[in-house]
Amino acid sequence: MTLDKAILAFAGLMVLLSVVLTVWVSPLFVWFTVFIGLNLLQSASTGLCPAAFVLRKLGFRPGPAF
């Protein structure tokens, strides 16, 4: 799996997790969803993604985006 696909899978998993936490734990977890969205926008505009640095260290091979 390339780094690009791993980032997309990780982002999708985090969005689903934040929705589950918002519904079943506390409505305040909606701020987690907001944080994820802001991180995705920042990554799209700058090309820098904190998760990409971590996943690259874990051995994922780079793709065209990262």
N, C-alpha and C positions, 0 to 999 in steps of 0.2 A: 504494500500500500504506500502510495506517495504521501508526502507531507501535506499537499493540498487537500487530498481526500480525507486525511486524518483530521485536519483542521475543520473541514466542513462537518464531519461526523461528530467531532467534539463540540462544536458550536450548536449543532442540532440537539445533542444530548443535554447540554446545559440549558437550552431553552425549554425543553420538555421537563427537565428537573425543576426549573424555576416555576413553571406552571403548576406542576404537581404540589410543590411546596406552598405556592400561593393559595391553591384550592383547599388543601388538607391541613396545613399547619398554621399559616398566618397570612392575612392579606398584605402585610408589610413585605413579604418576599417578592412582591411585584417590582420592588426596587432592584432586585437581583436581575430580573428580566430587562429592566432599563439599562443596567450596567452592561449586560451582554450586548444589547443593541448598540450602545455607545462604543463599545470596544470593536464591534464589527464595522461601524462607520469609520472609526479611527484607523482601523486596519486597511479598509478600502482606500482611504484618502492618502495614507502615508506609506503603505506597504510594510509596515512594521507590526508584528503580532507577537505579544508575549508568549502565547501558547506555542507558536512556531519555534521559538528559541528552545523551549523545554522539549518539545517533540523531536526536534532535530538532534538534541543531546541524547535522546532515547534511541536513536538509530533510524528514524524514518528518512527515506531518501528524498531529496528535494524535488519539487515539481516546478512547473513553469512560473507559478505565482509567487512562491517563497524561495 
